[in-house]
Amino acid sequence: MRLPHNLIERLTLVAGSPDELCSALGDAAGGEEVAEIGRLSAAGLPPITSLNALSVMTGYNPGFVWALANRTARYYRVFEIPKGRGTRQIEAPRVALKLIQKWLCHHFSAKWQPLDAVHGFVPGRSHLTAASVHLRAEWILSIDLENFFPSTPIDQIRGSLRKLGYQDGDGLELIANLLSFRGRLSQGAPTSPVISNIALSDIDGILSDIARNFRIRFTRYADDITFSGISGVQLPDELLASVREQFVGTPWRISERKIHIAKSPARLKVHGLLVHGDELRLTKGYRNRLRAYRHLMQLGRIDASDLGKVTGHMNYASQIERLKS
C-alpha cells in the first residue's frame, strides 16, 4: 500500500491544513497545542503534538495510535536475509506504521540538509558520488561502524527530532516511539536512514574539520567512513586515533576488523570501485564476471531465476560507463 503523493506531501496528511486540524481537535487542543501546531507547520514539520493530533491526521482510531506507539514491536515483521557468510536481521514495519514512517521520512528528508561529505540516503547522492570524491587517491583509510542502525538508541532519536525543530513534550515522545524498535532504530524502517544521518551530524562536522585541517578528503556513506589523500599529501599518523576519539562516549562502535588502509601502488577501492585514476572503474574481478555473464547469455544458459540478478549487474556496469562519458 502506498500513500498518494499529494497526501504524503501534506504536513497534516488527511487533516487537510493546520487550521482544519485545530478545528477537528476542538476543545481537546488547548491554546498551547494550537500554537505549537502553527509553529511546527510554519517550520515545515508534521505538527504531531499529541496522540489525538496524530489520530486526526492519519484517520486512525486513537486507541490504535496508542498501540502503534506503545506496543510498537507488534507492528514489525522480523526476519533474516543473507549477508556475506552470515545473516542480517530485518525489522520491517507493517503497513499502518510504515505509512506514518514514510510520511515522516518525506518531510524530515526535505527539512534536513546534511553536510556535503554525507552521501548515504541523500537525494541526488549515492555510493557513486561518494567514491568520486576520492578519485586520484594515493591512499585510502576506510572505517565501518558496527550495527549502525540497531546501535542508535532512542535517546539519539529524540536528539535528532530536537535538531529538526521539535520540542520536548508528548509529541516528540510519540514520534520517537513510532520511529524505534525495542528502544533503538530498526533495520528496515523508512525513517531510520534520515534519522541516522541527523544523529551522526555532529560527528560528521568534526570529521569534516579534521579532513580540512589535514588537507585530505572525507565522505560518509551510511556506516562507511572514508578518507583519502592525493599526491603529495601523506596519510597523517594521527588520523585514525583522531577518528576513534570522536566515537568515545557515543553508542556507535568502530568495527576493528573492517579498518582498512591501502596505499598506491596497491589497489585503491571505495565502495567496490577503483579510485586511483581520473575515472571510477570496476575491478578486474568484476569485469571478468561480467564477461562470463555475457558469454552465458549469448549461449542462452542463464536460468530464468538468475536473469534479474545478471541484468542488474549489466545495468550497473553500464551506469559506471556512462559516468565516463
N, C-alpha and C positions, 0 to 999 in steps of 0.2 A: 504493500500500500504506500502511495506517495502523496504528499501534500501538493495541491495545485500551487504553481509558482506564485500566483497572485496572493495566495494565503500566506505562504511562508515568508513573503516579503513584508507582511504586515507586522508591526510591533505588537499589536494586540490580537493577532490571529483572528479567530471568528468573531471577536467582540466588535470589530469594525474600526473604532477610533478610541483614543483615550477618553474622550468625553462620553462616548457610548458605554465604555467600560465602567466609568464612575457612575453613570446613570443606572446601569444594570446592578451595580453593587448596592446602590441606595443607601439606607441608613447603616448598613453593615460596614461602610467605609467612613471613618471619621475624617476630620479636616486634615490631619497629618498624613493619612494614607492617600487622600486625594492629591495633596501637594507632592507627595513622593511619586505618584503615578505621572504627574505632569513633569517632574524633574527627570525621571528616567526616560520618558518618551522623548523629551527635548534633547537628551544626550544620545539618542539612537539606540536605547537598550529596551528590551521587552520589560514592561513595567510589572514584574512579578513582585508584589508587595505582601501578599498573603495567600493562604490556601484558597480563599474564596475568589480572589482576583484571578488566580490561575484556572480555577474551575470555570469561571465565566469565559475566559479567553480560549480555553480548549473545548468547552462544551461537555467536559467530563463531570460526573457526579462528584461532589466534594468528598464523599467517603472514598471514592476510587482514587482521587488525587492524594488523599492522606495515605492510602495503601501504597501508591507508587513511591511516595517519599519515605515512608517508614517501614515498609516491607519490600524494599527495592529488590533484594536478591530473588524474590519470587518472579520478578518480571524480566529475568535474564535466562537465556539458554546457554548452558556451559558445555563446551565440547573441545576436543583437541584436534589440531591439524599437524601434519608433518613439518618439522623444522630441522634441516640438516640431518643429523643422526638421531635426533630426538623428536620431541613434540612441543607445541606451544598451546597453552590453554587460551581459548577464546571465550569471552563472556559477551554474548550478543543480546542486546535489549530486544524484548518483544515489542510488537507493533505499537501499542499505546504509548509506551515510554520512548520508543525510538522516534515517534513523530515529534514529541516535545523536544528531544535532544537535537533532532535535525533542524528544527525551527530555531532553537537557541544557537546552534552551531553557525547557521547562516548569519545571524545578527552579530555574534561575537567575532566571527571572521571579518565581517565588514567593519567592525569597530576597531579591532586591534591591528596595529601596524608593526610587525616585527622588524628587527634590525636587518640591514642588507645581508648580513652574514648568515641569516637563517633561511634555509631553502626547503625544509620539510613542511608539508601541509600548508603551504602558502600559495594562493592563486598566482599563476604565471611563473612559478619557480618549480624546480624538480631536482632530482639527483643529477640530471644533466647540467643544469645551471650551476649546481654546487661544484661538480667536477671541473667545469670550465674555468672556475676561479683559479684552479691550481695548474693550468697549462704552463708549460716551460719550467716545471718544477725541477729542482736539483736534489731535493729531499722531501720526504713526506713523514709526518707524525700523525698516526690515526689512533683514536681512542674511542672505545664504546662504553656506554653506560649500561649497567646490568638491569634487566627487567624494568625498563624505563617507565611505562605506564603504571604497572602494578606497584612500583615503589614510590609513586606520587600520592601522598596521603590526603585526606580530606582537608587538613589544615592548609595545604598548598592550594587546594581548590578554592577554599574560602579567600585566601590571599589573592588568587587570580581574579575572583569576582570583584574584590575591592579595587584592584588595579583597573578593571573595566569601568568602575564607577558606582557599583552597588555599595550600600552602606549596611553595617551590621544590623541585624534585625530578623524578623520572621521570613522576609522574602529571600534574603541571602542564604539563610539556613535551609530553606526549602529547595532552592536551586542547587546548593551544594549536595544535598541528599539525592536529588534527581540525577546528578552527574557522577555519583560514586557507586561503587560496588564493594560492599563489605568494608567501607571506610577508605577507599582508595579509587584511583582511576581504573576503569575497566579496559581490558584489551579487546576492544570491539565496539565501544560506544562512539557514535559520530562526533561527540563533543570532546573526547579525550585528546585528539591531536591539537586543537586550538588551545585548550586549557593547559596542556603540557608546554606549549610554546610560551604562554603567558607566565606560567610558573617558573620557567627557566630564564626569563628575560633579564633578570638582574645579573645572573652568571654570564649570559650571552654578552652583556655590555662590558663586563670585566674582561672576558676573554678577547673581545674585540680591541679593548685598550691594550692588553698585553701584546697582541699581534701588531698593533700600530707602533708600539714602543720598540719592538724588535724589528720592525720593517719587514714583516712576513705576512702571509695570507692565512685567513681563518674562515672556516664555514662549519655550520652545524646542520646536519640533515637528520631530523628526529633524534635518535640516540647516538649517531655517528658524528664525532668531532674530528675535524681535520685541520692540520696546519701544514704549510709548505713554504719553501723559500726558493727564490730564483738564483741565477748565477751570481756569485759574489756575496750572497747572504748565507752564512753558515747556520746550522741548527744550533740555537742557543743551548748551552749546557744546562741552564736552569729552567728551560721551558716546561719540561714535564713536571718538575716539582711545583712550578707556579700554577699549572693547571690542577694538579692534585689538591693544592691548598684551597682552591675555590669550592671544593666539594666537601671539605671538612665541616661537620656540623649540619649537613644537609641530609635529606633522606636518600639521595642518589649516590650510587657507588660506581666507581670506575672498574670495569672488567679487566683485571690484571692480565688474563690470558689473551686479551684482544688488543693490547697495546702493541702497535707495530711501527717500527722505524725502518725506512728504506732510503738509500742514498744512491744517486747515479754513480756508476752505470747500471746498477741493478734496475729491475723493472719497477716503475712507479705507478701504482694504481690508486684511483679514488673511485669508490662505488663501482668497482669492477671494470673501470675504463682506464686506459693508459693515458697519462697526462704529461709525459716528459718531452712532448713535442709541441707544435703550434696548433694541433687539432686533436680532439678526442679520438681515440682509436680502440677498437676491440682487441682483446688479447689474441695471441696466436691460437691458443686452445679453443677459444670461442669461434674463431674464423674456421678452424678445421671442422668443428662440429656443424657449422652452417653448410660447409661444403658437402659433408656427408648427408645432411638432410636434403639438400638439393638433388644429390645423386639418387637418394632413395625415392624422392618424389617423382623424378623422371622415370624411374622404374616402376612406379605405382606400388611401392612396397611400404607405404606409411599406413598404419592401421587407422581406421576412422576415429577410434577413440583417442589417438595421439595427434590427429590433424590440427586441432585447435592450438595445442602447445607448440607444434612445429611452426605453424603460421605466425604465432606470437613472436617466436624467435626471429623469423624472417622480417616481420614488420619492425621489430626493434632494431635490427641491423640496418634497415632502410632509413629509419629515423636518425641513426648516427651518421649515415652517409649524407643525409640532407643537411646536417649541420655543417658539413664541409663545403657546401656549395654557396 
